[in-house]
Amino acid sequence: MTDSDDALLPLEAVRPAEKAKTLGAPVAAADLPVARVVVDNPLPHLDRPFDYLVPERMDAEARPGVRVRVRFAGKLVDGFLLERVAGSDHGGRLAALERVVSPEPVLTPEIAGLTRAVADRYAGTMADVLRLAVPPRHARAESDKSAPAQTEPTQTEPAHTEPVQTAPGGTEQSGEQGGGEQGGAVADEGRPGRTGEDAGVGAGAGAWEAYPMGPSFLEALRDGRHPRAVWSALPGNTGWAVPVAEAVRATLEGGRAAVVVVPDGKDVVMVDEALTGALGEGRHVAITADLGPAERYRRWLRALRGQVRAVVGTRAAMFAPVEKLGLVVIWDDGDDLHAERLSPYPHAREVLALRAHRAGAGMLIGGYSRTAEATQLLASGWAGPIVADRATVRAVAPRVKPAGEDGELAKDQAARAARLPSVAWRALRLGLEGGPVLVQVPRRGYLPSLACRTCRAPARCAHPPTRATLTEQLLCHGPLALRGGHAAPYCRWCGRIAGDWRCPSCGDGRIRASVVGARRTAEELGRAFPSVPVKTSGRDGVLATVGEGRALVVATPGAEPVAAGGYTAAVLLDGWAMLGRADLRAGEEAVRRWMNAAALLRPSAELVVLADAAMPAVQALLRWDPITHAERELADRRELGFPPAVRMATLTGSPSAVREMLGEVRLPSQAQVLGPVPVETRRSDGEQERAMIRVPRSVGPELALALKGATGVRAARKAQDVVRVSVDPLDLI
């Protein structure tokens, strides 16, 4: 503890040994009178527990995990009591706890250790991670102690081997060091026998029979072992939620708990229904943000109190406080909804892998496609694959036909009215004879991207910014778009109307669509198929399901509703818009979005993708082989030095602040600094630059520690400009 830190600590109270010598001092608790508290303070240089005196009157309530109020730097702040100890190393007087907010121990030792590890992994603070892990208190929900309608039967805990120790830097080092037995396709640890009357319940593998290693994965979970697997789910409208529910049931039969994390609320509903069918009513909880603070906290408390042992939810559920964790599941780990938007920006896949390693639990990473990060876990031996044989895949996969848009449309001028080549037109027309068809559009809106009709230069806003602090010469330069067929173009950044726009390159004032959105596509298809109802699903309104009747469903990626019985055909529009993005994960993301949509089709239904067949991503869809594409993607990133082959961090801020931080940070000797370079901001709020720092994976913990130290120095001297630090962000390029 430094002298500057001592100046921030409240010193007006006394240490326990001196309590009888000072008049009016609080009487310390007789046993373990010192409480170690993590305070709600975002300053990196103060990211550690502080010691406080436990008054005798709070002895019974001041238990590890409770919320407390303490005086810190002269202010009353919130905090969590981590532990109670007999003495303190602090040389000054200890301030006493002001009060115990609630006697409910909401921070379990496992979650406390996990939040500390996540903060270290992402160069953040424990206080920031705790805001993500523990929901705000709701007194009425907390006071409801009523028992659940149905509880899990008590089981004896499996006889584990020695506790798993946390490897420095998280799961990457632990995976490369090996992890116990390698059971064919599934990495596994420990083989305790299961006990209790549930040992013979649900012994069938059910939906997992389609995978050679599926039954052994379930058996390992029932035996209380710790299998870790990357699961390539079969396409088809039967649904992936049923196998997930069976894995959760097997885990509960083995006497342990399970946590399932999915991208959005639509997926939560699917898993919730599957778990109800597999476990019965009242044996799990579903936690989503749209529940409201009271109901969400009430369900979270049920998991904390051990009333349920299975939790499903979106990314916040990765910190669900279940007891005796046996399995963590993440579905579609490539979805960007799994990446937290708040500091320190952790990813659900990395948090769950770290939690599984620390708790000695199993892990299942599932999806129709496969990410480079999941492939890295397989390559290191930390996890094993669960895949179906090729004959089974071919029997259920759709029949994919590529169609190069420009060439097909040039041959078929009549199809230009709906931007559909003849092969796509025929697929939709024939599909509508048997049920609903799906059209996936990469962008939402009407015309979300415009360009000059003559020179094809992107149409951008020429208005000055609204902030008075910026000069009039700095223009907005936001992209122009259209809200409807008869509306004037507007700026998507500043919102101003650009009715008098003229191209700065050629002077033409006419515009054309460079990207067409979902609403415009639905309008065009409605004219092309006048007798068929057209339904849209996107940001403005997401459809969960559609019926078996004839319908044209136009959806943006991730918002595709599930059709009863499956879609009879599908068309994936504007493939170039996905593959042409300036993004490190453009190919991987295109494969993921296409396969998620294709998996909703009936077996052997026709799927048309409007993209060049020579592209590797299109070939992966044609062959329904995401594994080879992911392995090639990982090999390319190793060659280029991009994550997950390396650890990479970005520093984003004003040019002076970024350069100042680069000059101060003590980077590892193996570190490489790229940049800084200017970055495009969504609004004209000043010039921004970004620098990238990459190191070998084994040096990742050192890089995170160095960056946290540099941000701590800047915070201590109250630097005016903020530099955003992000470790392994999704948007590298």
N, C-alpha and C positions, 0 to 999 in steps of 0.2 A: 504494500500500500504506500503510495507516494505522499509527499507533503501536500501537494495540491489536492489529492483525494481527501486527505484528512480535513482540509478546510471545508469540504462540502458535507462532512458528517455531523450530525447533531450530537453535541458533547455535553448537554446540560444535565443528563441523567448520570447515574453512578454505576460502577461495576458491582456484581453481586457481592464480592468480598467486602465492599465498603458500605453496604446498604444500611447498616446499623449506625454508621458514624455521621450520616448526613440527615438533618431534620427535613422531613417532608419528602424524602426520596421514596420511590415505590419499593415495596417489599418484594424481593425476587422469589420465584418459585423454588421450592426446596430441592426438587429433582430436575436436572437438565435445565438450568435457568437461562440459557442463551439460545436464541432462535436465529437461524440463518435464513434470511429473507431475500428473494429476488424482487427488486422493486421495478415498478413500471416506469422505466427510464430508457429512452432510445439512444442515449449517448454511448458510443462504442467503447470509450476509455473507462466507462463505469459499468461494463458488462460483467458483473460478478456478484455473488451473494454478499450481503452485509449483515453484521451481527447486531442483534437487538436484545434487550433485556425482556424476559417474560415475567410480568407481574404475577404475584401469587393469585390474584383474583381471576386471571385468565389461564391459570394452569390447566384446567380441565378442557377448555375449548381450543387452546393454542396447540393444535395437533399438526403434524406434517401434512401439507396439502391444502390447508384452509386459506381463505382470502383474509388479508389483514390490511390495516391502515397504519402507516408509519410516518414519522416526520423525517424528511430527507431534504437536505439543503434548505431548511427553513420552511418547507412546504409539506402539507399532508398529501401523501400519494398512496396509491394502491400497491399491493404486492402479494406474493404467495410465500407461505412459510414452507421452506424446503425440509428442514430437519431441526431437531433440538439437540444441543450438545452441552457438555458440562462446563466448558470454559471458552474463552475467546483469546485470540492472538492480538487483538487490537489493543494498542497501548493507552488509548484515552478512555474516557467514560462512555458507557453504552447508553444510548437512549432506549426508553422502554417502548414496547408496542403500544400504539394509541388505542386500538381496539381490534377485536376479531369480527370481521364483517359477517361471517356465517360459520357455524361449526361444521358445515359440510366439507369434507376433504375432497375438493374437486380436482386437485392435481396429484395424480398417482405417481409413485416413484418411477414407473416405467415411462410415462409420458414426460416427466421432468427430465429424465436422462435422454430421451429421444429429442426433445426440443433443444437441449444443450448441444447434442450431436449435429442436429440440422443447422443450428446457428453457426457452428464451426465449419460445417461443410460448405455453406453459402456465404461466408464472410459477413454474417449478420449478428444480431444481438438476440439473446434469449428472450428478452422482453417482447421483441417483435414477433418471434415465433409463438410465444405463449398467447398472443392476441389471436393467432390463427387456430391454436389448439384448444383453447378453453373459451366457450361462448360466454357472453355477458350474463350476469346473474339475473334471474327472475324470481323474486321472493315467493310469489304465490305458487309457482311450479315447484320450487324447492321445498316448500312446506307440505306438499302433497306426498305423504308417505304410503299411500295406498298400494297394496300388492297388485301385481299384474294378474290378468285373467288366467294365464297359464305360465308356469315357470319350468325351467329345465330341471330334470332329475339330478340329484347330487351324484357326482362320480368321484372316484378316487383319482388323484392326479397321477399321470403317467410318471414312471420312474425315469427321470431324465439322467443323461450323463452329466459331466461337468458343465457348469454354466458357460454359455458362449461369451467370449470376451470381444469387446468392440475393437475392430482393427483400426489403426490410425487412418483417417481419411474416408472411412465408410466402407461400402460394400465392395468397391473395386479391389482393394487389397485383400479383403477376406476371400473373394472369389478366386483370385490368382494364387492364393495360398492353399486352395483346396478346401473342401467342405465335407469330409466324411466319405461315406460310400457313394459310388456312382452306380446307381441301379439302372443300367441300360440307358434309357432316354430321360430318366428323371434323377436329378441330383437329390440325395437324401442323407439325413443324419439320424442316428439313434434308432433302436429297434425295441422299444418297450412293448410289452403285451397289453392289450386293452382289457379293461375290467368292466364289470357291471352288466346289467341285463340287456343293455343296448348293443352288446358285442355282436349279436347275430341279426340285428335289425338293419334292413336296407342293404343287405349284402350284395345285391345286384348292381352292376355298373350302369345299367340304363343307357342314357345317351352317350356314355363314354365307351361303349362297346365298339363304336365305329373307329376308334383309335387303338392301335396295338398296345400302346403303353397306358391307355386310359384306366383300365381296371386296376393295374398295379399302383397307379397314382392314388386312386381312391382307397385302396387297401392300406397304403402307407399312412394316409390321413387317419383312417380308423384305428390303426395301431399306435397312434400318437407320435409317429415319426414326422420328419420335417422335409418333405419333398419340395423341390423348387423346379418349376417348369415354365417353358415358353410354349404356349398352345396356339397352333394354327387352326382356327375353327373352320369347319366345313361350310360352304355356302348353302343356301336354302332357306326357305321361309319358316322352318321349324323353330328357329330361334336359338340363340346362344345362351339365354338366361337359364334354361333348364339344366344344362351341364354344370353351370356355376352353382345352382341351387343344390345339385347332387354333391358337389364337392364340399359345400358348406355343411350339408347334413352329415357327411362322412366325418368331417372335423368335429362336429358336436358329439357324434357317437363315440369318438375317441376321447371325450372329456375335455375338449379345449374349445376356444372361441374363434370366431372368424369375422373379418372385416372385408367388405366388398366396396370398391371405389369405381364409379362409372362416370362418363363425361357430363351428362346432363340429366334433367328431370325426367325426360322421356325414357331414358334407359333405367332410371331408378324405378319407375313404375313397372317395367318389364321384369326386373329382378325381384321386386317386391311381390308381384303376383306369383312368380315361380317359387320363391321361398315360402309363401303361404301354402302353396300346394305341396311342397316337400316337407315342411316342418309343422304345419298347422297354424292356427291363429294364435297370436300373442307370444310367439317364440323368437321374434326378431323385431327390429325397428328400422324404419326408413327415415333418413335425415336429409332434408333439402332446405335451401334458403327460403323458399316460398311458403314455408310452414308458419312463419311468424315467430318472433322471439320466444314467446311463452311455450308454444307447443314444441318448438325445436329444442329448447332447454329441457323440457319435460322428458322428451324421448332420449336426449343425451344422458340425463340422470338415470334413466332405467338401465342403460348400459353400464354406467358408473357403479350403480348399486348392485350389479349382478343379477338383475331381474330378467335380462335377456343376454344371450351370448352370441348373437349375430347382428351385425349392423351393416346396412347398405346405404350409400349416399354418394354425393358428389365429392370433390377433392377435399373438403373440410373433414370428411369422415375418415381420412387417413390417420387422424389423431384420436379416433374413437376410443374411450377409456375402458375397453373390455378387459376382463381378467383372464389370465392363462391363455394368451393368444396362441392359436395353433395354425392359422392360415390367413394370409392377406391376398386379395385378388384385385387386379386392376384390368379393366377391359378397355381395349382400344387406346393403348398408352401413347400412340402418336398424336392423339387429339390435343390441340393447343389449349383446350379447356382444363387439362390437367396441370397446367402451369399457373402457379399463383401469381396474381397481379400486384400483390403487396410485398414489401420488403420482408425478408431477403429473397423473394421470388423462388421458392422451392418448387420442384416438380414432384407430383404425387408418386410417380414410379420410383424415383430415387429415395423419397422418404419411406415408402413402403418396403423397399429392398433393405434400407438401413434398419428399419424396425424389425423386419423378419430376421435379419442377422443378429441383432442385439437380443431379441426375445427367443431365439432358437425356434422360429416358426417356419412353416412352409410358405411358398409364394407361387402364385399362378398369374402369369402375364398372358392375357388372351387377346385375340383379334383376328380378323380375316386376313390382314396383311401383317407385316413384321417390320419393326423399326430397327435402325442401325444400333441403337442402345440395347435392345433386347438381344440382337445378334452378338453384341460384345459380351453380354453375360453368358451366352452359350459358348462362345469361343474361349472364355476364361475358365470354363468348367463350373462356374457357380450355379448354373441351371442346365437342365436338359430339355430337349424338344419333345413335344407331343404333337404328332402329325398323323394324318390318315394316309393310307396307301394310295397310289396314283389311280388305281381302278375305281376306288370309292370316290375320289375327287372328280374324275371325269364323269361319273354317273350323275352327280348332282350339280355340277358347274353349268353356268349358262353357255350358250354358243355365241362367241364374241366375233363381231365383224368390224374391222376398222374401215373408216371412210375418210380419205383425205378431202377436206372440205372444199378447197378451191377447185380441184380437178372435177369432183363430182358435181358441184354446182354449175361449173362451166358447161358440162354435158347436159344438164337438166335445168334449163332456164325457168321452167314452171315452178320448180322447187324453191326458187329464191324468195318467194313470198313468205315462206316460213323458215328460211335458212336451213332447209333439210335436203340433203342429197337423196336420190331416188331409193337407195338401199335403206335409209332411215325412214323414209316415207312409207315404204312397203312394210317395214317392221311394225310401225305404229298402226297402220291400217289393218294388218292381219291380227295383231295383238288385241285390238279393240273388239274383234269378233268373239273373243273368249273371256274378256274381263278388263280390269284396269291396266293402263300402261304408265310408265314413269319417264319423265324427261328431267334430267338433271342439268341445271344451269349454274355456272361457277359464281355468278354475281347476282345480288339482289337488286331490287329497284327497277327502274324503267330503262333509261340509258345512263348507266353509272359512269361511262367514260366516253368522252367526245374528242374529236380530232378535226383538223382543217380538211375540208373536202378536197382541196387542190393538192396540197403538199403532204398531207397526212401527219403534220406536226401536232403533238398533243395540245389540246385547247386548255389554257390555264388562265387563272384570274389575273387581271391587270390592275386591280384596285390597290391603293396603299393600305397598310395595316391600320387598325383602329387605335392601337396604343400610341399615346402621345410621346412616349419615350423614344420611339424609333423614328428615323428620318423618313421623309416622304419618298426618297429614292428607293427604299426597300419595299418592293411590291409583295403581294400575298402569294402569287404563283400557285394557288391551289387548283386542283383539277375541276373542270366544269362538268356538269351533268344535267340531265333532264328528269323532271318528276312525272311528266305525262306527255302525250302526243301534241298538245297545243300549248304547252308551257314554255316560258323563256328559259334559257340556260342559266344555271346558278352555280356558285362556288361551293364545293363540298367542304371547304375549310372555314371560310368566313361567312358563308350564307348569302352574300350579296348577289343581286341579279346582274347578269352580264349580257344584257340585250344588245349592246352596241359593240360587242367583241369583234376584233379584227385580228387576223393572224399576223404576228410580228415578223414572220419569215417571208410570206408572199403577199400579204395585204388582203387576202380574201376574207370575207365576212361570213361565208357559209360553213356549216359544220356537218359532220357525219358521225355515226356511231362507230367507235372502235371496240367497245364491249357492250353487249346487249344484256339487260337484266331479266330477272324472272318474270316481272309483270309484263314487260313488252313481249317476251316469248309466249306467255299465256294468251296475250291479246292476238298474236299472230296465229297460234294454233287454234284458237277459237274460231277465227275466220276460215282456217283450212279445214276444220272438222266441225261444221256448224251444228250438227245434231248431237254432239257429244258434250257432256258437262265437263268443264275445266276447273280444276281445283289447284290452288297454290298453297305452298307451305314454305315459310321462311321466317325472317326476323320479325315481320309484322304479325305473324300468327303461325304457329307450328301445329300441324295436324299429327295426331298420334297414330290414327288408323284410318283406313278407307275400306269400303265394302267390296264385295265381289263383283258388283255391276260395272258396266262400261263407264270409264272415266279417264280423262287425261290429267295426270297429276304432275304439275310443274313445281319442282322443289330445288332449293339451294343445298349444297353439300352439308350433311349432318341433320337436315330437317326432313328427310324423306320419311313419310309415314309408312307403317307396316300395312300391307294389303292382306286382307283375309284370303288365304289360299295362295298368295304370292302374285306378283305382277306377271302378266303374260308376255310383256316385251318392255324394253327400255332403250332410251337414246341418251348418250352422254354428250352434250353440246359443248362446243368451244374448247376442245382439248388443249389447243395452243395457249389458251388463257392460263391454264394451270402449269403446263410444262414450260412456258416461256417466262415465268416469274423469275426475278433476280433474287433467288433464295437458295440457300444451301440444301434445303429439304424439298425443293420443288418436285423432283421425280418421286421421292418417297411419299410426299403428301398426295400427289396425283394418284398413285397406286392405292393408297389408303382410301381416298374418297371414292374412287371408282369401284373398288371391291366392296366397300360398305353398301353402295347402291346396288351393285350386281348381286349381292347375297340375298336381296329381297325378292329376287325373281324365282319363278318356278323352275324346277330342274329342266335343263336343256332349253329353256326359253331363249329367245333371240335378243342379243344385246349389241347395239351399234355404238361405237365410240368414234367421234369425229376428231381423229388425230392421225398422224403419220404412223403407219405400221412399223417403220424401222426404228422408232424410238424404243429404248429399253423398257420404259414404263408401260408402253402399249404392249410390248411383247410379254411382259409379266402378266398382264391382264388376259391376253390371248391364250397363254398356256396355263393360266391360273397357277402361277409359280412365284409367289411373293418371296419365297425363301432365297432363291438364286439372286433375285434383284436386291434383297437386303444384304446378302453376303458381298455382292459386287459393290454396293454402296459403301459398306464398311471398308472394303479394300481401297476404294478410291479415297476415302477420308483419311485412312492411314497414310497413303502416299502424299496427300496434300497437307496433312497435319491439322485436321479439324476434329472436333468432338464427334463420337465418343472415344476416338483413338488417342486424344490428348485432353488435357484440362485447359479450358480457355475462359478468360474473364474479360469483360468489357468495362471501360471507364467512359462515361458519357457526361458531358457538361460543357460549360463555356470553355473556349480555347485556352484562356489563361489558367483556369482551374485545373483542367486536365493536364496541361504541361507542368503545372506546379506540383501536382500529386505524383506524376511520373518522376519528377526530379527528387522527391522525398522518399518514395516507397523503397524499401530494401527488398528487392526481388531476389528469388533464388538464382543461383548461377546458371541454371539451365533455361531460364526464362528468355523468351523472344518477344520483343515489343513490335507490334505492327501499327503504324500510324503515328500520331492521330490524323484523322481525315475528317472533312466536313460531313455531316449527316443531315438529311432532309427531315425537317420537323413538320408536323401536321399544321401548325399555326406559326405565324411570324412572331415568335416571342424571343427573338435574339438568335445569334449564331451559335450553333452547337457543333461540337466535335466529339469523335469517339476514337479511343485507342483500344487495341486488342492485345492481350498478353496470353501466351500459351506456354505450357510446360508439360513434361511427361506426366502420365497419370499418377505415377508414384510420388510426384512432387506436388500434387494438388493440395494436400493439407498445408504445406509450407506457403504456397501462393495465397490461399485463403487467409492464413494468419498474417502474412505481410500486408495484404490489402486492408484487413480489419485494423491493423496497427496504424496504417496511414490515414484511414478515415477517422480513427480515434484522435490522432494528432491534430487533424483539421478541426474536429469538433471541440477539442480542448482549447484551441486558440480562437474559436468562434469565427472560422472562415466564412465569408459571406456567400460565396458561390458553392452550391451543392454539386458534388460529383456522384453520379449514380453508379454503383458497383453491382455487376450482375455476373454470376459464375455459371458457365455453360448455358447461356440464354438460347432461346429458340430462334431468334431473329439475328443471326450472326452476319448475314449478307443481305 
